[in-house]
Amino acid sequence: QVQLVEFGGGLVQAGGSLRLSCAASGFIFSDNAMGWYRQVPGKQREYVAIISIGGNTNYADSVKGRFTISRDNAKNRVYLQMNSLKPEDTGVYYCWSSKGWGQGTQVTVSS
């Protein structure tokens, strides 16, 4: 059974940092690209970042230079380090793999 569980959301002031974690199970983690998406009420879920099997990364323009995605295949975890956070980064952040989605974790950035 595929499971993706996110950790690390919370409330932070603008300019601050948060680190999200996603624990994966039920599939061969090292054989899958992993990513992060986010969603705010009334809007479509939007792409944030992706990391390939080999560790190549790609980011949405809105987070480039501020967010860093990484993975630890030994722990079956993917991370999203978020720095210089802005109020517009507020939303529910979802861990993604081709096998499914996590349940999401709320990130709120106050101005």
N, C-alpha and C positions, 0 to 999 in steps of 0.2 A: 504494500500500500504506500503510494507516494505521499510524503508529507514535507511541507515547507513551512517552517515556523520562524517568524520574524521576532527580533528582540531589539530594544534600544531606543525606541521612540520616546518622545517626551516634549516638554515645553522648554524653550530656550529663547534668550534674547537675540535680537538681530546682531549679527557679527560673531555669534557664538558657534560652537561645534557640537555635533552629535555623531556617534558611530552606530550604524545599524548592522545587525548580524542576522543571518538566515541559516538555520540548521536544516539540512536536507537529509531525507532518509527514504528508503524504498526503491531506489534506483542507483545506477552506477554513476555517482556524482562526477567523477573525473572524466567521463565520456560525454558530458553535456555542457553546453554553454549555459551561463547563468546571467540573470539581469535584475534590474530594479525598474519599477514603474511607480507612478504616483497619480493620485486622483483627488480632486476637490469636488465638493457637492455641486451638482449641476453641470459638471464638465466631464469630458471623456478621459479615460485613463491615458496618461501620457508616458512616453518612454523617457527614462532617465539615463541608464547606462547598461552596458553589457560587457561581459568578459568571456572570451572564447576558451575552448579546451586548452589551447596553448598559452593562454594568458594575455592575448591581445585584447585591448580595451577600446571602447567607443563611448562617447558621451553626447547627450543632447547639448546643443549650443548654450542653453540657458544655465547649465551647471558646469560647463567646461572650465577647468582651472580652479574650481572650488571643491568639487567632489572627486573622490577616488574610489573605484571599485577594485576589489581584490578577492582572491579565493585561497582557501587552504584545503587541498584535496585530502590531506591526512585526517582532517577533522570534519570533512563534508560540510564546509561552511563557506558562505560568500558574505562579504562585508561591503558596506558603503560608508566611507568616511566623508562627512559633510562639514566643510569649513566655510567661514564667512557667510553664514546663513542669512537669508533675507525673508521678510514676511511672505513674499510670493512663493517661497519653498514650502509653505504650509500645505499639508495634505496627508492622506493615508498612503503610506509607502508599501508596495507589494514586491515580494520576492517572486521572480519568474524563472521557470525552466520550461523546456519543451514538454515536460511531463506534467506540468500544472502550475498552480499559483498558491502562494501563501495566503493567510487570512488578513494580512495587512497590519501595520502599526502606525499610530498617529504621530505625526510630527507637527508641532505648532511653534511658529517663530513669531515672537511679539516684537512690535516696533518700539 
